[in-house]
């Protein structure tokens, strides 16, 4: 595997490294339209009575991740009441995208710090408001020298104290639950923090059925194979609580995807895409389109999936530096090629220019997979080397989650290359290692899951090696992890037929 990387690729990698230090600066908040129906929120404040309702609106926007609209709402509150310190907390909160990647943009940290300082200088009118401001201040404090995870943990602990001091305060409990979810480790398959958040939210869900944040965060808490069935009630109600918020229309599909409810996911994301497009929210529109393509492919509606991808090509130029935008726009055509086994098309995938490295990685992986499975295994080694470069780059920058994901992708391409080279034992060892590692790590909220789960690939690898009984076992595990995936269902049926089992 000592094939050299071309000079053009070296130039690309140099640009990639330079990009890593500046791509966040290019991520400007999208200008979203103002949602009209956001649910019911009550966050009592000590400011003038005239700004109470606009402030509640800003909090409701935060709970549906309509961050730009929330910022505008809190700015308006601050203009109407210049002595309203908590309004500046709201503006700083609008820059904290707790479940997104990245949660803080370097370009906005100093702005948020200024808002916290202004809130502190004005002085809040209640101890409860001061606690909210102090807690968020910990997140932005010493941002240049203290790692984000440390600051996020400090924020979580402070919010835990605030929630303990204000047990009857709905917003204190809800924002604390969100802080728990934001700090949940993808490696914790016992889902400790998710369960802790759910324990806070479930009683509130029964008492405050129209609060938008409660079902939203319950969906995130239950967005895993272990707990997904518990999220169905929240999934069915959130979109009705805040029907004008594109994110609220989309979020139910996280649970529908986990449970293999493809028609429900399609309906959810068609509505979310329409609302996002009307409001000019490109990131949310693409996010819904990606989940839509995924659901179409799983339900056998390949032509509908292709139509969405063709519509993607006709969209105006997008900000490739925005992870949410770059991931969805890159993943859709890759899903279409790889899910359908169109290996020549996969081999022709071109990595996006200007995208974050972990997005570039899935395009390089698709190329490598396509080459290995279309009779060009020797060429796939070049893509393996490219993936290694990206993985090392991510590791150097401390992005261990995505560095680990890239390691999984590397082993998958190596496994199919080994299979093509007549090394079935090596191939199986590599793919099983990928499957075991992937199963031990949760996905992030921005993705429906791996393009093709490694466990599902292991099933097909074993089928190629004429081991249908072993393959069936892997397909069954894959379907337990991701019910209803078309590739795993078809693989299991074929393996069962070959092995004489049901």
C-alpha positions in Angstrom: 0.0 0.0 0.0 2.9 2.3 -0.7 1.4 4.1 -3.7 2.4 7.8 -3.7 0.0 10.7 -3.6 -0.1 12.9 -6.7 1.2 16.5 -6.6 -2.3 17.7 -7.2 -3.5 15.8 -4.2 -0.7 17.3 -2.1 -1.9 20.8 -3.2 -5.4 19.8 -2.1 -4.2 18.6 1.3 -2.3 21.9 1.8 -5.5 23.8 1.1 -7.4 21.5 3.3 -5.0 22.2 6.3 -5.3 25.9 5.7 -9.1 25.6 5.5 -9.2 23.8 8.8 -8.1 27.0 10.6 -10.5 29.3 8.9 -13.5 27.3 7.7 -15.5 28.2 10.8 -15.0 31.9 10.1 -16.8 31.4 6.8 -19.9 30.0 8.4 -22.3 32.9 8.5 -25.7 32.4 10.2 -28.4 31.9 7.6 -31.1 34.5 7.4 -34.2 32.6 8.3 -37.8 33.8 7.9 -39.6 34.4 11.2 -41.7 31.4 12.2 -45.3 32.1 13.2 -46.3 29.1 15.3 -43.7 28.1 17.9 -45.6 26.6 20.8 -46.0 28.0 24.3 -43.1 29.2 26.4 -43.1 31.2 29.7 -39.8 32.6 30.9 -40.6 35.2 33.5 -38.2 38.1 33.5 -37.7 41.3 35.6 -37.6 43.6 32.6 -40.4 45.9 31.5 -43.8 44.2 30.9 -43.7 45.3 27.3 -40.8 42.9 26.4 -42.1 39.8 28.3 -43.9 38.4 25.3 -41.2 39.2 22.7 -38.7 37.6 25.1 -40.8 34.4 25.4 -40.8 34.3 21.6 -37.1 34.5 21.5 -36.8 31.5 23.9 -39.3 29.5 21.8 -37.1 30.2 18.7 -34.1 28.9 20.6 -35.9 25.7 21.5 -36.6 25.1 17.8 -33.0 25.9 16.8 -34.1 29.0 14.8 -31.0 30.7 16.0 -30.8 33.7 13.7 -34.5 34.6 14.3 -33.9 34.1 18.1 -30.9 36.5 17.9 -33.1 39.1 16.1 -35.9 38.7 18.7 -33.5 39.2 21.7 -31.9 42.2 19.9 -35.4 43.7 19.7 -36.0 43.1 23.4 -32.7 44.9 24.2 -33.7 47.8 22.0 -37.1 48.1 23.7 -35.6 47.9 27.2 -31.9 48.8 27.3 -31.8 47.8 31.0 -32.9 44.2 30.3 -29.8 42.3 31.1 -31.2 38.9 30.3 -31.9 39.9 26.7 -28.1 39.9 26.2 -28.0 36.3 27.6 -30.5 35.4 24.9 -28.3 36.9 22.2 -25.3 35.0 23.5 -27.4 31.8 23.6 -28.3 32.2 20.0 -24.6 31.7 19.2 -24.5 28.5 21.1 -25.6 25.7 18.8 -25.4 22.9 21.4 -26.2 19.9 19.3 -24.6 21.0 16.0 -21.1 20.6 14.6 -19.4 22.9 15.6 -21.4 24.1 18.6 -19.5 27.4 18.7 -18.1 29.3 15.7 -14.8 31.0 16.3 -16.0 34.1 14.5 -18.9 34.6 17.0 -17.2 33.8 20.3 -16.0 37.3 20.9 -19.4 38.7 20.0 -21.1 36.4 22.6 -18.5 37.3 25.2 -19.4 40.9 24.7 -23.0 40.2 25.2 -22.3 38.4 28.5 -20.2 41.3 29.7 -23.0 43.7 28.8 -25.5 41.6 30.7 -23.2 41.6 33.7 -22.6 45.3 33.5 -26.3 46.1 33.3 -27.1 43.8 36.2 -30.1 41.4 36.2 -33.1 42.1 38.2 -33.3 38.6 39.9 -31.0 36.0 41.2 -32.5 33.4 38.8 -31.6 35.6 35.8 -28.1 36.2 37.2 -27.6 32.4 37.5 -28.6 32.0 33.8 -26.1 34.7 32.8 -23.3 33.3 35.1 -23.8 29.8 33.7 -23.5 30.9 30.1 -20.5 33.1 31.0 -18.6 29.9 32.0 -19.1 28.6 28.5 -17.4 31.6 26.9 -14.9 32.3 29.6 -11.2 31.8 28.5 -12.4 30.4 25.2 -9.0 31.0 23.7 -7.1 28.8 26.2 -9.6 26.4 27.8 -10.9 23.5 25.6 -14.5 23.6 24.6 -15.4 20.3 26.4 -14.1 21.7 29.7 -16.1 24.9 29.3 -19.2 22.9 28.2 -18.9 20.8 31.4 -18.6 23.9 33.5 -21.8 25.2 31.9 -23.6 21.9 32.4 -22.7 21.9 36.1 -23.8 25.5 36.6 -27.1 24.7 34.8 -27.5 21.7 37.1 -27.2 24.0 40.1 -29.6 26.4 38.6 -32.2 23.7 38.0 -31.7 22.4 41.6 -32.3 25.9 43.0 -35.4 26.4 40.8 -37.1 23.0 40.7 -40.5 24.5 39.7 -39.0 26.6 36.9 -39.7 24.9 33.6 -37.0 26.7 31.6 -34.3 25.9 34.1 -35.1 22.2 33.8 -35.4 22.3 30.0 -32.2 24.2 29.4 -30.4 21.9 31.9 -31.7 18.8 30.0 -30.3 20.3 26.8 -26.9 20.9 28.4 -26.9 17.2 29.4 -27.7 16.1 25.9 -25.0 18.4 24.5 -22.4 16.7 26.7 -23.5 13.1 26.2 -20.5 11.0 25.0 -21.0 9.2 21.7 -19.0 6.4 23.3 -21.5 5.9 26.1 -23.8 3.2 24.8 -25.7 3.1 28.2 -26.9 6.6 27.3 -26.5 7.9 30.9 -27.0 11.6 30.1 -29.8 11.0 27.6 -31.7 9.1 30.2 -31.0 11.7 32.8 -32.4 14.4 30.4 -35.4 12.3 29.6 -36.2 11.8 33.3 -36.3 15.6 33.7 -38.4 16.1 30.5 -41.0 13.4 30.7 -42.9 14.7 33.7 -42.8 18.2 32.1 -44.1 16.8 28.8 -47.3 15.7 30.6 -47.7 19.0 32.3 -46.7 21.4 29.5 -47.9 19.7 26.3 -47.4 22.7 24.1 -43.8 23.6 25.1 -41.6 23.2 22.0 -38.3 22.4 23.7 -39.6 19.4 25.7 -40.6 17.1 22.8 -37.7 18.4 20.8 -35.1 17.4 23.4 -36.9 14.2 24.1 -36.5 13.2 20.5 -32.8 13.9 20.8 -32.6 11.9 24.0 -34.2 8.9 22.4 -32.3 9.2 19.1 -30.5 5.9 19.5 -31.3 2.2 19.0 -31.8 1.5 22.7 -34.4 4.2 23.4 -36.0 5.1 20.0 -39.4 3.5 20.6 -39.8 5.7 23.7 -39.5 8.8 21.4 -42.5 8.0 19.2 -45.0 10.1 21.2 -42.7 13.2 21.1 -42.0 12.6 17.4 -45.7 12.7 16.6 -46.4 15.9 18.6 -43.5 18.2 18.1 -44.4 19.2 14.5 -47.9 20.0 15.6 -46.6 22.2 18.5 -44.4 24.4 16.2 -45.6 23.8 12.7 -43.9 26.9 11.3 -40.5 25.9 12.4 -38.7 23.8 9.7 -36.6 22.0 12.4 -39.8 21.0 14.3 -41.2 19.5 11.1 -38.0 17.6 10.4 -37.1 16.3 13.9 -39.8 13.5 14.1 -37.9 11.8 11.3 -35.0 11.2 13.6 -37.2 8.7 15.5 -38.9 7.5 12.3 -35.5 6.7 10.8 -34.5 4.8 13.9 -37.6 2.7 13.7 -37.6 2.1 10.0 -40.8 4.1 9.5 -40.0 5.4 6.0 -43.3 6.8 4.9 -43.6 8.8 8.0 -40.1 10.1 7.6 -40.8 11.0 4.0 -43.9 13.0 5.0 -42.0 14.7 7.8 -39.1 15.8 5.6 -41.3 16.9 2.6 -43.0 19.3 5.0 -39.7 20.4 6.6 -38.1 21.0 3.2 -41.0 23.1 2.0 -41.0 25.3 5.1 -37.2 25.7 5.1 -37.2 26.7 1.5 -40.0 29.3 2.1 -38.0 30.8 5.0 -34.6 30.8 3.1 -33.0 28.3 5.5 -30.6 26.5 3.2 -29.0 24.4 5.9 -32.3 23.1 7.2 -33.6 22.5 3.7 -30.6 20.4 2.8 -30.8 18.5 6.1 -34.4 17.5 5.3 -33.4 16.6 1.7 -30.7 14.3 3.0 -33.1 12.5 5.3 -35.6 12.4 2.5 -33.2 10.7 0.1 -32.3 8.2 2.8 -35.9 7.3 3.4 -36.7 7.1 -0.4 -33.9 4.7 -0.9 -34.9 2.5 2.1 -38.5 2.3 0.8 -37.4 1.4 -2.8 -38.4 4.8 -4.3 -35.1 5.2 -6.2 -36.6 7.5 -8.8 -37.9 9.9 -6.1 -34.4 9.9 -4.5 -32.8 10.7 -7.9 -35.3 13.6 -8.4 -34.2 15.2 -5.1 -30.5 14.9 -6.1 -31.3 16.5 -9.4 -33.0 19.3 -7.6 -29.9 19.6 -5.4 -27.8 20.2 -8.5 -30.1 23.1 -9.6 -29.8 24.9 -6.2 -27.7 28.1 -6.1 -24.1 28.0 -4.8 -23.9 27.1 -1.1 -21.5 27.7 1.7 -19.3 24.6 1.6 -17.7 25.6 4.9 -20.9 25.1 6.8 -20.8 21.5 8.0 -24.6 21.0 7.9 -24.7 22.3 4.3 -21.6 20.4 3.1 -22.5 17.1 4.7 -26.0 16.9 3.3 -25.1 18.1 -0.2 -22.2 15.6 -0.3 -23.9 12.7 1.2 -27.0 12.6 -1.0 -25.4 11.6 -4.3 -23.1 9.2 -2.4 -26.0 7.5 -0.8 -27.7 7.1 -4.2 -24.6 5.4 -5.8 -23.5 3.3 -2.9 -26.9 2.1 -1.6 -27.7 0.9 -5.1 -24.3 -0.8 -5.6 -23.4 1.5 -8.6 -19.7 1.1 -8.0 -18.5 2.8 -11.1 -20.5 5.9 -10.2 -19.2 5.7 -6.6 -15.6 5.6 -8.0 -16.3 8.8 -9.9 -17.4 10.8 -6.9 -15.4 14.1 -6.7 -14.5 15.3 -3.2 -16.2 18.7 -2.5 -14.0 21.8 -2.6 -13.8 23.9 0.6 -15.7 21.5 2.7 -14.7 20.4 6.2 -12.3 17.5 6.2 -14.8 15.0 7.7 -17.1 15.7 4.8 -14.3 15.3 2.3 -13.6 11.9 3.9 -17.0 10.4 3.0 -16.4 11.3 -0.6 -12.9 9.8 -0.6 -14.4 6.7 1.1 -17.0 6.4 -1.6 -14.3 6.6 -4.3 -12.2 4.0 -2.6 -15.2 1.7 -2.1 -16.3 2.1 -5.7 -12.8 1.3 -7.0 -12.3 -1.7 -4.8 -15.7 -3.2 -5.8 -15.4 -2.5 -9.5 -12.1 -4.3 -10.2 -9.7 -1.5 -9.5 -8.5 -2.5 -6.0 -5.0 -1.2 -6.7 -6.3 2.3 -7.3 -8.3 2.2 -4.1 -5.0 2.2 -2.1 -4.6 5.9 -3.2 -7.9 6.7 -1.6 -6.9 4.8 1.6 -3.8 7.0 1.8 -5.9 10.1 1.3 -8.2 9.0 4.1 -5.2 8.5 6.4 -4.0 12.0 5.7 -7.4 13.4 6.6 -7.6 11.2 9.7 -4.2 12.4 10.9 -5.2 16.0 10.3 -8.4 15.6 12.3 -6.5 13.9 15.1 -4.0 16.8 15.2 -6.8 19.3 15.6 -8.3 17.3 18.5 -11.4 16.2 16.6 -11.2 12.6 17.9 -14.8 11.7 17.1 -14.5 12.2 13.3 -10.9 10.9 13.3 -12.3 7.7 14.7 -15.0 7.7 12.1 -12.4 8.1 9.4 -10.5 5.1 10.8 -13.6 3.0 10.3 -13.9 4.2 6.7 -10.3 3.3 6.1 -10.7 -0.3 7.3 -13.9 -0.7 5.2 -12.0 0.3 2.0 -9.1 -1.9 3.0 -11.4 -4.8 3.6 -13.0 -4.7 0.2 -9.6 -4.2 -1.4 -8.3 -7.3 0.4 -11.4 -9.2 -0.7 -10.7 -8.2 -4.3 -7.0 -9.2 -3.9 -8.0 -12.7 -2.8 -7.4 -12.2 0.9 -10.8 -13.2 2.5 -9.5 -13.7 6.0 -7.8 -10.3 6.1 -11.0 -8.7 4.6 -13.2 -10.3 7.3 -10.9 -9.2 10.2 -10.8 -5.6 8.9 -14.6 -5.3 8.3 -15.5 -6.9 11.6 -13.2 -4.5 13.4 -15.0 -1.6 11.7 -18.4 -3.0 12.6 -17.5 -3.5 16.2 -16.1 0.0 16.5 -19.0 1.6 14.7 -21.5 -0.2 16.8 -19.8 1.2 19.9 -20.2 4.8 18.9 -23.4 6.8 18.5 -24.0 8.9 15.4 -24.2 12.7 15.7 -27.6 14.4 15.2 -26.7 15.9 11.8 -26.6 12.5 10.1 -29.2 9.7 9.7 -26.3 7.2 10.3 -23.4 5.8 8.3 -23.9 5.7 4.5 -23.8 1.9 4.8 -23.4 0.5 8.3 -20.2 -1.6 8.6 -22.2 -4.5 10.0 -24.3 -4.6 6.9 -21.2 -4.5 4.8 -19.8 -7.4 6.8 -22.9 -9.4 5.9 -22.3 -8.8 2.2 -18.6 -9.6 2.5 -19.5 -13.0 4.1 -22.0 -13.7 1.3 -19.3 -13.1 -1.3 -17.1 -15.6 0.7 -20.0 -18.2 0.5 -20.7 -18.1 4.2 -24.5 -17.4 4.2 -25.2 -18.6 7.7 -22.6 -16.3 9.1 -23.8 -13.5 6.9 -27.4 -13.9 8.1 -26.2 -13.5 11.7 -24.6 -10.2 10.8 -27.6 -8.9 8.8 -29.9 -9.7 11.8 -27.6 -7.7 14.1 -27.5 -4.9 11.5 -31.3 -4.8 11.4 -31.5 -4.7 15.2 -29.3 -1.6 15.1 -31.1 0.0 12.1 -34.5 -1.6 11.5 -35.9 -1.6 8.0 -32.7 -0.8 6.1 -33.3 -2.0 2.6 -29.8 -3.4 2.0 -29.8 -5.4 5.2 -33.4 -6.7 4.6 -32.4 -7.9 1.1 -29.1 -9.3 2.3 -30.8 -11.2 5.1 -33.4 -12.7 2.7 -30.7 -13.8 0.3 -28.5 -15.3 3.1 -31.5 -17.1 4.6 -32.4 -18.6 1.2 -28.9 -19.8 0.7 -28.6 -21.3 4.1 -32.1 -22.8 4.1 -33.3 -20.7 7.1 -36.3 -18.4 7.5 
